[in-house]
Amino acid sequence: MEMLQNMRGILILLAAGIIMFAVYYAGQVIARRKILREQKESDVRAPRSRDTIYLEDKIRTLTLQINNLNELNTRYFTFSQKLAEAVTHLYSSLIFKEVVSTVVYLVKEIINTDTIEIYILDTEKNLLKRIWIDEKPGEEVSYAIGEGLVGSAARHHMVTTMGETYRAGSSEKEKTKLRVAAPILFKDQLLGVIGIGETRKITGNESAFLKIIADIAGVVLINQTYIKEWKDEAITDALTGLYNRRYFYFMTMKYMEKSMREDIPIAICLFDIDNFKHYNDTNGHQEGDRLLKEFSELLIRFSRKKSIIARYGGEEFIAMLPEITKQDALVYAERVREEVANYPFLHGDKQPLGFVSISGGIAGFPDDAGTMEKVIHLADKALYKAKKEGKNRMTVHQISLLSEEGV
């Protein structure tokens, strides 16, 4: 019992001590707050020292610089993201307009300007021709190398700003909105110029960004040019510029599927230059090549845009005429034959007929055969018949009752 009373007394003393300590601590806190409040009121009333003002200004300046750096870092991060996306798109596109549009998008997003102009170098005339202005293809405006802001950037192969010295022309086109121009280069080869106008928020990095974009555009444009050349070489005949035999067969498969799906005819015309060996032997192979080129140009001139014209081999040429029956194809073939007979080819008078002539065979899909290989074979047989009957004529394949192939 006595022990319980002692424990109760100890707990009471402990509680009293805690309460006293809490009261003391609360008083200290209240007193400290009062002192701090009085100090602040005193600081407000008392004039600040020069050192205090200087430090406060310094802090504000540093804070502003930190904010600017943070914003710049954000812009660099955004630039790297958009740059990666744009480069991926640029390298996957072989269409010139898409390349230009992507470059414009990149400039607009990174540099924050509404005025964008793109010029491409016309190597034949040595002029920078505007192909894009702001949101649309450009009107006919061009600069000579060294002329104006655009020409100056092209001549010196460096980013040029309006404030720098350049030879300005006196024409109306010098009243430009452009403020910075960057040359589009590839290994020091000038391809064009990108120009920008006023920016909505200047950071001081606009020229650097523009140069990076222009350098990327240079690589992409060269890449596109080479790929187009390789593609052309893969599908065209080197001498005549017509499609080659392999590409012709590829296109026949494509049109044959459409023909079967939409129930439309296709005509095949096979042409051969008569007595070509005689022409070559008499006038030389160089003149023979000239004849092949001129005939190819003539054939293209009198063919529809939908027609697929190819050099089939040697002096043989083939034309696929989509949506044309073999009877209508005969009208086309006869016109080509007449044009060739009347065309003033060099050395034509030395040919056996007294002029350069052609013979041709015509067959149709699907009326004459169910495969394109078979149709071409029948057109070749019709051509052989035209040759056998005296040359300088066109023959249409006719289905014979005595055989499946006919002629």
C-alpha positions as CSV (number, residue, x, y, z in Angstrom):
1,M,0.0,0.0,0.0
2,E,2.8,2.3,0.9
3,M,4.6,1.4,-2.3
4,L,1.5,2.4,-4.4
5,Q,1.3,5.8,-2.6
6,N,5.0,6.4,-3.4
7,M,4.4,5.5,-7.1
8,R,1.4,7.9,-7.2
9,G,3.6,10.7,-5.7
10,I,6.3,10.1,-8.2
11,L,3.9,10.2,-11.1
12,I,2.4,13.4,-9.8
13,L,5.8,15.0,-9.5
14,L,6.8,13.9,-13.0
15,A,3.6,15.3,-14.5
16,A,4.1,18.6,-12.7
17,G,7.6,18.7,-14.0
18,I,6.5,18.1,-17.5
19,I,3.8,20.7,-17.3
20,M,6.4,23.2,-15.9
21,F,8.8,22.4,-18.7
22,A,6.1,22.8,-21.3
23,V,5.1,26.1,-19.9
24,Y,8.7,27.3,-19.9
25,Y,9.3,26.1,-23.4
26,A,6.2,27.8,-24.7
27,G,7.3,31.0,-23.0
28,Q,10.7,30.8,-24.7
29,V,9.1,30.3,-28.1
30,I,6.7,33.1,-27.6
31,A,9.5,35.4,-26.5
32,R,11.7,34.4,-29.4
33,R,8.9,35.1,-31.9
34,K,8.3,38.4,-30.3
35,I,12.0,39.3,-30.6
36,L,12.1,38.3,-34.2
37,R,8.9,40.3,-35.0
38,E,10.4,43.3,-33.3
39,Q,13.6,42.9,-35.3
40,K,11.6,42.7,-38.6
41,E,9.7,45.8,-37.6
42,S,12.9,47.5,-36.8
43,D,14.4,46.5,-40.1
44,V,11.5,47.9,-41.9
45,R,11.8,51.2,-40.1
46,A,15.5,51.4,-40.4
47,P,17.2,52.2,-43.8
48,R,18.9,49.2,-45.5
49,S,22.7,49.4,-45.8
50,R,24.4,49.5,-49.2
51,D,25.8,46.0,-48.7
52,T,22.3,44.6,-48.0
53,I,20.9,46.3,-51.2
54,Y,23.9,45.0,-53.2
55,L,23.4,41.5,-51.9
56,E,19.7,41.6,-52.7
57,D,20.3,42.8,-56.2
58,K,22.9,40.1,-56.7
59,I,20.5,37.5,-55.5
60,R,17.8,38.7,-57.9
61,T,20.3,38.7,-60.8
62,L,21.5,35.2,-60.0
63,T,18.0,34.0,-59.6
64,L,17.1,35.4,-63.0
65,Q,20.2,33.8,-64.6
66,I,19.3,30.4,-63.0
67,N,15.8,30.7,-64.4
68,N,17.1,31.5,-67.8
69,L,19.5,28.6,-67.7
70,N,16.7,26.3,-66.7
71,E,14.6,27.5,-69.6
72,L,17.6,27.1,-71.9
73,N,18.1,23.6,-70.7
74,T,14.5,22.8,-71.3
75,R,14.8,24.2,-74.9
76,Y,17.9,22.1,-75.5
77,F,16.1,19.0,-74.3
78,T,13.1,19.8,-76.5
79,F,15.4,20.5,-79.4
80,S,17.2,17.1,-79.0
81,Q,13.8,15.3,-78.8
82,K,12.3,17.1,-81.9
83,L,15.6,16.8,-83.7
84,A,15.7,13.0,-83.2
85,E,12.1,12.7,-84.4
86,A,12.6,14.9,-87.4
87,V,15.9,13.2,-88.5
88,T,14.2,9.8,-88.4
89,H,11.4,11.2,-90.6
90,L,13.8,13.0,-92.9
91,Y,15.9,9.9,-93.6
92,S,12.9,7.7,-94.2
93,S,11.4,10.1,-96.8
94,L,12.4,10.2,-100.5
95,I,9.8,12.8,-101.4
96,F,11.4,16.3,-101.8
97,K,8.3,18.2,-100.6
98,E,8.2,16.1,-97.4
99,V,11.8,16.8,-96.7
100,V,11.2,20.6,-97.1
101,S,8.1,20.5,-94.9
102,T,10.0,18.6,-92.1
103,V,12.8,21.1,-92.2
104,V,10.3,24.0,-92.0
105,Y,8.6,22.3,-89.0
106,L,11.9,21.8,-87.2
107,V,12.9,25.5,-87.6
108,K,9.5,26.7,-86.6
109,E,9.4,24.5,-83.4
110,I,12.9,25.2,-82.2
111,I,13.5,28.8,-83.2
112,N,10.0,30.1,-82.6
113,T,9.7,32.2,-85.8
114,D,6.9,32.6,-88.3
115,T,9.1,33.7,-91.2
116,I,10.9,30.9,-92.9
117,E,12.3,30.8,-96.4
118,I,14.1,28.0,-98.2
119,Y,16.2,28.4,-101.3
120,I,17.7,25.7,-103.5
121,L,20.6,26.2,-105.8
122,D,19.9,26.0,-109.5
123,T,23.3,24.7,-110.7
124,E,22.7,25.4,-114.3
125,K,21.8,29.1,-113.8
126,N,23.9,29.4,-110.6
127,L,20.9,31.1,-108.8
128,L,19.3,30.5,-105.5
129,K,15.6,29.9,-106.2
130,R,13.1,30.3,-103.4
131,I,10.9,27.2,-103.1
132,W,9.3,27.9,-99.7
133,I,8.1,30.9,-97.8
134,D,6.4,30.7,-94.4
135,E,3.6,28.2,-94.7
136,K,3.5,27.7,-98.5
137,P,5.6,27.0,-101.6
138,G,7.5,30.2,-102.6
139,E,6.8,32.6,-105.5
140,E,9.4,33.1,-108.2
141,V,12.2,34.8,-106.3
142,S,15.9,34.2,-106.8
143,Y,19.3,35.5,-105.7
144,A,22.7,35.4,-107.3
145,I,25.6,34.1,-105.2
146,G,26.6,37.1,-103.1
147,E,23.4,39.0,-103.6
148,G,21.5,40.1,-100.5
149,L,21.5,38.3,-97.2
150,V,20.7,34.9,-98.8
151,G,23.4,35.3,-101.4
152,S,25.9,36.4,-98.8
153,A,25.4,33.3,-96.7
154,A,25.8,31.2,-99.8
155,R,29.0,32.9,-100.9
156,H,30.8,32.8,-97.5
157,H,29.4,29.4,-96.5
158,M,28.5,30.7,-93.1
159,V,25.6,31.9,-91.0
160,T,24.9,35.5,-91.8
161,T,22.8,38.0,-90.0
162,M,21.1,41.2,-91.2
163,G,23.5,43.4,-89.2
164,E,26.6,42.0,-91.0
165,T,28.0,43.4,-94.2
166,Y,26.8,42.0,-97.5
167,R,26.2,43.2,-101.0
168,A,22.6,44.3,-101.1
169,G,20.7,44.6,-104.3
170,S,18.5,47.6,-105.2
171,S,15.5,45.5,-106.2
172,E,12.2,45.2,-104.3
173,K,13.1,41.7,-103.2
174,E,15.7,43.2,-100.9
175,K,12.9,44.5,-98.7
176,T,13.0,41.1,-96.9
177,K,11.7,40.0,-93.5
178,L,14.7,37.7,-93.1
179,R,17.1,38.4,-90.3
180,V,19.4,35.3,-90.3
181,A,20.4,33.0,-93.2
182,A,22.3,29.7,-93.0
183,P,23.8,27.9,-96.0
184,I,22.7,24.3,-96.7
185,L,26.0,22.5,-97.3
186,F,27.3,19.0,-97.8
187,K,31.1,18.7,-97.6
188,D,31.5,22.3,-98.7
189,Q,29.1,21.8,-101.6
190,L,26.4,24.5,-101.6
191,L,22.9,23.1,-102.0
192,G,20.7,26.0,-100.8
193,V,20.0,28.4,-98.0
194,I,17.5,28.6,-95.1
195,G,16.4,32.0,-93.9
196,I,14.5,33.1,-90.8
197,G,12.8,36.3,-89.7
198,E,12.2,37.8,-86.2
199,T,11.9,35.3,-83.4
200,R,9.3,35.6,-80.7
201,K,11.7,35.1,-77.9
202,I,15.4,35.6,-78.4
203,T,17.8,33.3,-76.5
204,G,21.0,34.0,-78.5
205,N,21.2,30.5,-79.8
206,E,19.1,31.0,-82.9
207,S,22.1,31.0,-85.3
208,A,23.5,27.8,-83.8
209,F,20.2,26.0,-84.0
210,L,19.7,27.2,-87.6
211,K,23.2,26.0,-88.6
212,I,22.5,22.5,-87.1
213,I,19.2,22.2,-89.0
214,A,20.8,23.4,-92.2
215,D,23.7,20.9,-91.9
216,I,21.1,18.1,-91.4
217,A,19.1,19.3,-94.4
218,G,22.3,19.2,-96.5
219,V,23.0,15.5,-95.6
220,V,19.4,14.6,-96.3
221,L,19.2,16.4,-99.6
222,I,22.4,14.7,-100.8
223,N,21.2,11.4,-99.5
224,Q,17.9,11.8,-101.4
225,T,19.7,12.8,-104.6
226,Y,21.9,9.7,-104.5
227,I,19.0,7.4,-103.6
228,K,17.0,8.8,-106.5
229,E,19.9,8.3,-108.9
230,W,20.3,4.7,-107.7
231,K,16.6,4.1,-108.0
232,D,16.6,5.5,-111.6
233,E,19.6,3.3,-112.5
234,A,17.8,0.3,-111.2
235,I,14.7,0.8,-113.3
236,T,15.8,2.6,-116.4
237,D,17.9,1.8,-119.5
238,A,21.2,3.6,-119.4
239,L,21.3,4.5,-123.1
240,T,17.7,5.6,-123.8
241,G,16.4,6.6,-120.4
242,L,13.3,4.4,-120.9
243,Y,12.3,1.8,-118.4
244,N,14.3,-1.4,-118.5
245,R,12.9,-4.9,-119.1
246,R,12.9,-6.0,-115.5
247,Y,10.9,-2.9,-114.3
248,F,8.5,-3.4,-117.3
249,Y,7.7,-6.9,-116.1
250,F,7.2,-5.6,-112.5
251,M,4.7,-3.0,-113.8
252,T,2.9,-5.5,-116.0
253,M,2.2,-7.6,-112.9
254,K,0.8,-4.6,-111.1
255,Y,-1.5,-3.6,-113.9
256,M,-2.6,-7.1,-114.6
257,E,-3.9,-7.4,-111.0
258,K,-5.9,-4.2,-111.6
259,S,-7.1,-5.4,-114.9
260,M,-8.5,-8.6,-113.4
261,R,-10.0,-6.8,-110.4
262,E,-11.7,-4.0,-112.4
263,D,-12.3,-5.9,-115.7
264,I,-10.3,-3.5,-117.9
265,P,-8.2,-4.4,-120.9
266,I,-4.4,-4.0,-121.4
267,A,-2.7,-3.8,-124.8
268,I,0.9,-4.8,-125.5
269,C,2.8,-3.3,-128.5
270,L,6.2,-4.6,-129.4
271,F,8.3,-2.4,-131.8
272,D,11.4,-3.3,-133.7
273,I,13.6,-0.9,-135.8
274,D,13.8,-2.4,-139.3
275,N,17.3,-3.3,-140.6
276,F,19.0,-1.9,-137.6
277,K,22.1,-4.1,-138.1
278,H,22.4,-2.5,-141.6
279,Y,22.2,0.9,-140.0
280,N,24.9,0.1,-137.5
281,D,27.2,-1.5,-140.0
282,T,26.8,1.4,-142.5
283,N,27.0,4.3,-140.1
284,G,28.8,3.0,-137.0
285,H,27.7,2.1,-133.5
286,Q,27.8,5.7,-132.3
287,E,25.2,6.7,-134.9
288,G,23.2,3.6,-134.0
289,D,23.1,4.7,-130.4
290,R,21.9,8.1,-131.6
291,L,19.1,6.5,-133.6
292,L,18.0,4.5,-130.5
293,K,17.9,7.6,-128.4
294,E,15.9,9.6,-131.0
295,F,13.4,6.9,-131.5
296,S,12.9,6.6,-127.7
297,E,12.1,10.3,-127.5
298,L,9.7,10.0,-130.4
299,L,8.0,7.0,-128.7
300,I,7.6,8.8,-125.4
301,R,6.2,11.9,-127.2
302,F,3.4,10.0,-128.9
303,S,2.5,7.8,-125.9
304,R,0.0,8.6,-123.1
305,K,1.4,9.3,-119.6
306,K,-0.2,6.1,-118.3
307,S,1.7,4.0,-120.8
308,I,4.7,2.1,-119.7
309,I,7.4,2.3,-122.3
310,A,10.6,0.2,-122.0
311,R,13.6,-0.9,-124.1
312,Y,13.0,-4.6,-124.5
313,G,16.4,-5.5,-125.8
314,G,18.8,-4.3,-128.6
315,E,16.6,-2.4,-131.1
316,E,13.3,-3.8,-129.7
317,F,10.9,-1.6,-127.6
318,I,7.7,-2.5,-125.8
319,A,4.7,-0.4,-124.7
320,M,2.0,-1.4,-122.2
321,L,-1.2,0.5,-122.7
322,P,-3.5,0.2,-119.7
323,E,-7.3,0.5,-120.4
324,I,-6.7,0.2,-124.1
325,T,-8.0,-2.6,-126.4
326,K,-5.7,-4.1,-129.0
327,Q,-7.8,-2.6,-131.7
328,D,-7.3,0.9,-130.3
329,A,-3.7,0.1,-129.7
330,L,-3.4,-0.5,-133.4
331,V,-4.3,3.1,-134.1
332,Y,-1.6,4.3,-131.7
333,A,1.0,1.9,-133.2
334,E,0.2,3.1,-136.7
335,R,0.6,6.7,-135.7
336,V,4.1,5.9,-134.2
337,R,5.0,4.0,-137.4
338,E,4.1,6.9,-139.6
339,E,5.9,9.4,-137.4
340,V,9.1,7.3,-137.6
341,A,8.8,6.9,-141.3
342,N,8.5,10.7,-141.8
343,Y,11.1,11.7,-139.2
344,P,14.4,13.0,-140.6
345,F,16.7,10.6,-139.0
346,L,20.3,10.9,-140.1
347,H,21.4,8.5,-142.8
348,G,17.8,7.3,-143.2
349,D,18.3,7.4,-147.0
350,K,21.0,4.7,-146.7
351,Q,18.4,2.2,-145.3
352,P,17.0,-0.5,-147.6
353,L,13.6,1.2,-147.7
354,G,15.1,4.6,-148.2
355,F,14.2,5.8,-144.7
356,V,14.2,4.5,-141.1
357,S,11.2,2.3,-140.4
358,I,9.7,0.2,-137.7
359,S,7.5,-2.9,-137.5
360,G,5.3,-3.9,-134.6
361,G,3.1,-6.7,-133.1
362,I,0.1,-6.2,-130.9
363,A,-1.8,-8.5,-128.5
364,G,-4.2,-7.9,-125.6
365,F,-4.9,-9.1,-122.1
366,P,-7.0,-10.9,-121.1
367,D,-8.6,-11.6,-124.5
368,D,-5.6,-13.2,-126.1
369,A,-4.0,-15.0,-123.1
370,G,-4.4,-15.3,-119.4
371,T,-0.8,-14.3,-118.5
372,M,1.3,-11.3,-119.4
373,E,4.2,-13.5,-120.5
374,K,1.9,-15.2,-123.0
375,V,0.5,-11.9,-124.3
376,I,4.0,-10.6,-124.9
377,H,4.9,-13.9,-126.7
378,L,1.8,-13.4,-129.0
379,A,2.8,-9.8,-129.7
380,D,6.3,-11.1,-130.6
381,K,4.8,-13.6,-133.0
382,A,2.7,-10.8,-134.6
383,L,5.8,-8.7,-134.9
384,Y,7.6,-11.6,-136.7
385,K,4.6,-11.8,-139.1
386,A,5.0,-8.0,-139.9
387,K,8.7,-8.5,-140.6
388,K,8.0,-11.5,-142.8
389,E,5.4,-9.6,-144.8
390,G,7.7,-6.7,-145.8
391,K,8.4,-4.6,-142.7
392,N,7.3,-1.1,-142.0
393,R,3.9,-2.3,-140.8
394,M,1.9,-3.2,-137.6
395,T,0.2,-6.6,-137.1
396,V,-2.5,-7.4,-134.5
397,H,-2.6,-10.9,-133.1
398,Q,-5.6,-12.8,-134.4
399,I,-7.0,-15.9,-132.8
400,S,-7.0,-18.8,-135.2
401,L,-9.5,-21.6,-135.2
402,L,-6.7,-24.0,-136.1
403,S,-4.6,-23.3,-132.9
404,E,-4.8,-21.8,-129.5
405,E,-2.2,-19.2,-130.2
406,G,-3.4,-18.1,-133.6
407,V,-0.9,-16.1,-135.6
